[in-house]
């Protein structure tokens, strides 16, 4: 099967990442951590399959994710955690809204304001 026919397979669990709202790659793009021209080059995974980032989503619609070990947010500076929770949660909420916003891919990042 051609790569383009395979869909987006999670690099961690091996399951299909069926929707953009579950995409770690697109969440990182929305946050400005991935550039547009790298979207087609980087591996995909579910948001929950990246607990290092998912642990910072604080929203009643997203069940909490823990990340045991050295990079658990419980081991981080409180101010850093607060800032990351605000940033990542805002990005996740934007990602959840994307299917209804009618934006081009270039307009997905939080730093881009649609006209």
FILUMVO-182759 format. One record per residue: x, y, z of N, C-alpha, C in turn; chain; residue number from 1; residue in one letter. Coordinates in steps of 0.2 Angstrom, whole numbers, plus 5000, padded with zeros to 4 digits. Layout:
<rs>
nx:ny:nz:cax:cay:caz:cx:cy:cz:chain:resi:resn
X:Y:Z:X:Y:Z:X:Y:Z:A:NUM:a
...
</rs>
This chain:
<rs>
nx:ny:nz:cax:cay:caz:cx:cy:cz:chain:resi:resn
5004:4994:5000:5000:5000:5000:5004:5006:5000:A:1:x
5003:5011:4996:5006:5017:4996:5006:5021:5002:A:2:x
5011:5025:5004:5011:5028:5011:5005:5033:5011:A:3:x
5003:5036:5006:4997:5040:5006:4990:5037:5007:A:4:x
4990:5030:5006:4984:5026:5007:4984:5023:5014:A:5:x
4989:5024:5018:4989:5021:5024:4986:5025:5030:A:6:x
4984:5031:5029:4981:5035:5034:4987:5038:5038:A:7:x
4985:5040:5044:4989:5042:5049:4989:5037:5055:A:8:x
4995:5033:5055:4995:5028:5060:5000:5031:5066:A:9:x
4997:5030:5072:5001:5032:5078:5007:5028:5079:A:10:x
5012:5032:5080:5019:5030:5080:5020:5026:5087:A:11:x
5016:5027:5092:5016:5024:5098:5012:5017:5099:A:12:x
5005:5018:5098:5001:5012:5099:4999:5009:5092:A:13:x
5001:5011:5087:5000:5008:5080:4993:5008:5078:A:14:x
4988:5012:5081:4981:5013:5079:4981:5019:5075:A:15:x
4975:5019:5071:4974:5025:5067:4972:5031:5071:A:16:x
4975:5037:5069:4973:5043:5072:4968:5046:5067:A:17:x
4962:5045:5069:4956:5046:5064:4954:5053:5063:A:18:x
4955:5057:5068:4953:5064:5067:4958:5069:5070:A:19:x
4958:5075:5067:4963:5080:5068:4963:5082:5076:A:20:x
4957:5081:5079:4956:5083:5086:4960:5079:5090:A:21:x
4962:5073:5088:4966:5068:5092:4973:5068:5090:A:22:x
4975:5073:5086:4982:5072:5083:4987:5076:5087:A:23:x
4992:5073:5090:4998:5076:5093:5002:5081:5089:A:24:x
5003:5078:5082:5006:5082:5077:5003:5089:5076:A:25:x
4996:5089:5075:4993:5095:5074:4992:5099:5080:A:26:x
4992:5096:5086:4992:5100:5092:4999:5104:5092:A:27:x
5004:5101:5091:5011:5104:5091:5011:5109:5086:A:28:x
5008:5108:5080:5008:5113:5075:5004:5119:5077:A:29:x
4998:5118:5080:4994:5124:5083:4998:5128:5088:A:30:x
5002:5124:5092:5006:5128:5097:5012:5131:5094:A:31:x
5013:5130:5088:5019:5133:5085:5026:5129:5086:A:32:x
5025:5123:5089:5031:5119:5090:5033:5115:5084:A:33:x
5029:5115:5078:5031:5112:5072:5029:5116:5067:A:34:x
5033:5117:5062:5032:5121:5056:5028:5118:5051:A:35:x
5024:5122:5047:5020:5119:5042:5023:5114:5037:A:36:x
5029:5116:5035:5033:5112:5030:5036:5105:5033:A:37:x
5035:5104:5039:5037:5098:5043:5031:5093:5044:A:38:x
5025:5096:5043:5019:5092:5045:5019:5085:5041:A:39:x
5021:5085:5035:5021:5079:5031:5027:5074:5032:A:40:x
5032:5077:5035:5038:5073:5037:5038:5070:5043:A:41:x
5034:5072:5048:5035:5070:5055:5030:5064:5056:A:42:x
5032:5060:5061:5027:5054:5063:5021:5057:5067:A:43:x
5016:5053:5066:5010:5055:5070:5009:5051:5076:A:44:x
5005:5053:5081:5003:5050:5087:4997:5053:5089:A:45:x
4993:5049:5094:4987:5052:5097:4990:5057:5103:A:46:x
4986:5062:5104:4988:5066:5110:4989:5062:5116:A:47:x
4985:5058:5118:4986:5054:5124:4992:5049:5124:A:48:x
4995:5048:5118:5001:5044:5117:5007:5048:5118:A:49:x
5006:5054:5119:5012:5059:5121:5011:5062:5128:A:50:x
5011:5058:5133:5010:5060:5140:5014:5066:5142:A:51:x
5020:5067:5139:5024:5073:5141:5021:5079:5139:A:52:x
5017:5079:5134:5013:5085:5132:5006:5085:5135:A:53:x
5003:5079:5134:4996:5079:5136:4994:5080:5143:A:54:x
4999:5079:5148:4998:5081:5155:4997:5088:5156:A:55:x
4998:5092:5151:4997:5099:5152:4990:5102:5150:A:56:x
4986:5097:5147:4979:5099:5145:4975:5099:5151:A:57:x
4972:5104:5153:4968:5105:5159:4961:5107:5156:A:58:x
4956:5103:5155:4950:5104:5152:4945:5098:5154:A:59:x
4939:5100:5156:4935:5095:5159:4933:5090:5153:A:60:x
4934:5092:5147:4932:5087:5141:4938:5082:5140:A:61:x
4944:5083:5143:4950:5079:5142:4952:5076:5148:A:62:x
4951:5069:5149:4953:5066:5155:4960:5067:5156:A:63:x
4962:5068:5163:4969:5070:5164:4974:5064:5162:A:64:x
4980:5066:5160:4985:5061:5158:4991:5062:5163:A:65:x
4993:5056:5166:4999:5057:5170:5005:5055:5166:A:66:x
5011:5057:5168:5017:5056:5165:5023:5054:5171:A:67:x
5022:5048:5174:5027:5046:5179:5034:5047:5177:A:68:x
5038:5049:5182:5045:5050:5180:5048:5057:5181:A:69:x
5054:5058:5179:5057:5064:5179:5053:5070:5176:A:70:x
5050:5069:5171:5046:5074:5167:5039:5075:5169:A:71:x
5037:5072:5175:5030:5073:5177:5029:5080:5179:A:72:x
5024:5083:5178:5023:5090:5179:5023:5091:5187:A:73:x
5022:5086:5191:5022:5087:5198:5030:5088:5200:A:74:x
5034:5086:5196:5041:5087:5198:5044:5094:5195:A:75:x
5040:5098:5192:5042:5104:5188:5041:5110:5192:A:76:x
5044:5115:5191:5043:5122:5194:5035:5124:5193:A:77:x
5032:5126:5198:5025:5128:5198:5023:5133:5193:A:78:x
5027:5138:5192:5026:5143:5187:5026:5141:5180:A:79:x
5031:5136:5179:5032:5133:5172:5026:5129:5171:A:80:x
5024:5125:5176:5018:5121:5175:5012:5125:5173:A:81:x
5011:5130:5177:5005:5135:5176:5005:5138:5169:A:82:x
5011:5140:5166:5012:5143:5160:5010:5137:5154:A:83:x
5013:5131:5155:5012:5126:5150:5005:5124:5150:A:84:x
5002:5123:5156:4995:5121:5156:4990:5126:5152:A:85:x
4992:5133:5153:4988:5138:5150:4989:5138:5142:A:86:x
4996:5137:5140:4998:5137:5133:4995:5130:5130:A:87:x
4996:5125:5133:4994:5118:5129:4986:5118:5129:A:88:x
4983:5120:5135:4976:5119:5135:4973:5124:5130:A:89:x
4976:5130:5129:4973:5134:5124:4974:5131:5117:A:90:x
4980:5128:5116:4981:5125:5109:4976:5119:5108:A:91:x
4975:5115:5113:4970:5109:5113:4963:5112:5111:A:92:x
4961:5117:5114:4954:5120:5113:4954:5122:5106:A:93:x
4959:5126:5103:4959:5128:5096:4959:5122:5092:A:94:x
4963:5117:5093:4963:5111:5089:4956:5107:5089:A:95:x
4952:5107:5095:4945:5105:5095:4941:5109:5091:A:96:x
4942:5115:5090:4937:5120:5086:4939:5120:5079:A:97:x
4945:5118:5077:4947:5118:5070:4942:5115:5065:A:98:x
4939:5109:5066:4934:5107:5061:4928:5111:5059:A:99:x
4927:5116:5064:4921:5120:5063:4923:5128:5061:A:100:x
4929:5129:5061:4932:5136:5059:4932:5138:5052:A:101:x
4933:5133:5048:4934:5135:5041:4941:5138:5039:A:102:x
4946:5136:5043:4952:5139:5042:4956:5135:5037:A:103:x
4961:5138:5033:4966:5135:5030:4971:5132:5035:A:104:x
4975:5127:5033:4980:5124:5037:4985:5129:5040:A:105:x
4987:5134:5035:4991:5139:5037:4989:5144:5043:A:106:x
4982:5144:5044:4979:5148:5049:4978:5144:5056:A:107:x
4980:5138:5056:4978:5134:5062:4982:5136:5068:A:108:x
4989:5138:5068:4992:5140:5074:4989:5146:5077:A:109:x
4990:5146:5084:4988:5151:5088:4990:5158:5086:A:110:x
4996:5158:5084:5000:5164:5082:4997:5168:5076:A:111:x
4993:5164:5072:4990:5167:5066:4983:5169:5068:A:112:x
4981:5175:5066:4974:5178:5067:4971:5178:5061:A:113:x
4965:5174:5060:4962:5174:5053:4959:5181:5052:A:114:x
4958:5184:5046:4956:5190:5045:4948:5190:5044:A:115:x
</rs>
